[in-house]
Amino acid sequence: MRVLGIETSCDETGVAIYDSEKGLIGHTIYSQIELHREYGGVVPELASRDHIHRALPLIDEALQQAGSTKSDINAIAYTAGPGLMGALLAGASIGRSLAWALDIPATEVHHMEGHLLAPMLEDDTIQFPFLSLLVSGGHTQLILAKALGDYEIIGESVDDAIGEAFDKTAKMLGLPYPGGPEISLLAQKGNPGAYKFPRPMTDRPGLDFSYSGLKTFAINTLNKSDKSQQAKADIALAFQTAAIDTLFIKCKRAIAQTDATQLVVAGGVSANAYLRERLTQLEQKFSVTVHYPGKDFCTDNGAMIAFAGWLRLQYKTHQPLAFTARPRWPLNQLTKPSNNEDN
C-alpha cells in the first residue's frame, strides 16, 4: 500500500509517500519561517494561504521522488487537528478532494499522534506499550502509549508549552523566530552558573509542567541585567538548562511510576542537543531505552502523517466524503482502531 501524507497544521507544508514494503519513498517540506519571521510568530491567515499555494507542487515533487503517479497512490492521510483552523482546512480539503477524485480511501490523522509515532519510521524496535514525551511549540505532555489510539496523558503543561516558552523568551532577548534553535545557539556562549533559574513544579509531586513562570523569571532577570550580549547569552543558557532539567526530572519520575522500559521523545524540541544529553543519563541510570525521530522528522512533516495514516488504514479507518478540522483535539480522545469497524 502507498499512502500520501499531507501535513498543514501550522507553518510547514509537508508531503510524503509511505510504501508499506519499501518504507518512505518520497518526502518534501516547505517551511514558512521566513514568511512569519518579520512578525515574530505565525500569522494564521498567511499560513493558510501559503499552504494552498505550496501543497499541490509539493505533492508533484513527492510523486517524482517516489517514481510514482497519482494513480499509484492507494490512500491519503491528512492532518485534521490540532492546529490552526485555516491551515488544517487547507490540507484536509486538498487531501479529501484528491482522494475523491482518485476513488481511494482517505483518513484523518491526529497531529500529535503523528509526532508520537514518528520515531517508528526508522526504528522498528519500538513496541507498545511505551512512555512518550511530546515536546513542541504547542504541547508538553508525558503520555503512556498503550496501543495505537490508546493514549493516557499522565502529565502536561498547565500553561505555556516548552516550545512556546522558548519562542517567547527568544523574542524578549531580541532573537528571531523560531526561538528554540536561536536560544540553543546563544546559550553556547553563556557562562554556566551566571544565573540560577528555578525548575518549575519539581518541588511538588506529580508529572505536570509549568513554563509561564520560567519565562517571566527570564524577563525579570534581563531587566535587572546590563542587557549586554554576554548577559543575554548567560540568560539563554540558564533558561535552557532550567527548562530541559525540568523535563529530565519529570521523565525520571514517570519512568519510576510506570516501570517503562522505552521512552519515545518527539516534537520539535526533541532535536535539542541538551535535552538528548540529559536523557542519555536516564539510559545510563535506569533500564530504559530512549528513542528519537530522525533529524528530518522532529518538526512537522508529511512523513509522520503518511506513516500514522498507514497504521490506521490497516484497520480500515478511512472517513466518509464529509470532513472536518479540529483546532483543539486532545490526544486522549482518540479511539483504538478495530478490525470490526463499519466502513
Secondary structure, DSSP 8 states (H G I E B T S, - for coil): -EEEEEE-SSSEEEEEEEETTTEEEEEEEEE-HHHHHTTTS--HHHHHHHHHHHHHHHHHHHHHHHT--GGG--EEEEEEESS-HHHHHHHHHHHHHHHHHHT--EEEEEHHHHHHHGGGGT-TT--SSEEEEEESSS-EEEEEEEETTEEEEEEEBSSS-HHHHHHHHHHHTT--SSHHHHHHHHHTTS-TTS-----TT-SSSSS-B--HHHHHHHHHHHHHS---HHHHHHHHHHHHHHHHHHHHHHHHHHHHHHT-SEEEEESGGGG-HHHHHHHHHHHHHSS-EEE---GGGSSS-HHHHHHHHHHHHTTT----S-----SS--GGG-----TT---
